[in-house]
Amino acid sequence: MPRLILLLIFLLLTACAQKSTTETQYNNPVIQQTLLTETERGLLRIDSLQRTALVIGNSDYAGGFSGTPLKNPVKDANDLANALKKLNFQLVNDAPLLDANKQRTGAPCYLTTF
């Protein structure tokens, strides 16, 4: 009986030791990359892409806008632009487009460079 107990303890210890070496093998970045699911690989590809954003904030619309004016579109556009920059987005012209209908250049010029 004591031999059987010693044999069981030996088998349990070797099984535990084998598991720990297997776990350390999966810490290798190359192996982790191959263990990724297709969805995870797709998300990694998306993260590596360059992201571009055109942020527009107009406080007063030209051309017969009949609704109530927005309260803080310029502040909202700036906040959104800052949040997008933190997410590695490149802003068109490196800044939000604010009150575009008041600028002489006009919006179509911005859209052609987008």
ABEGO torsion letter per residue (X at the ends): XAAAAAAAAAAAAAAAAAAAAAAAAAABAAAAAAABBAAAAAAAAAAABBBBBBBBBBABBBGGBABBBBABAAAAAAAAAAAAAAAGBBBBGGBBBBGAAABAAEAAAAAAAX
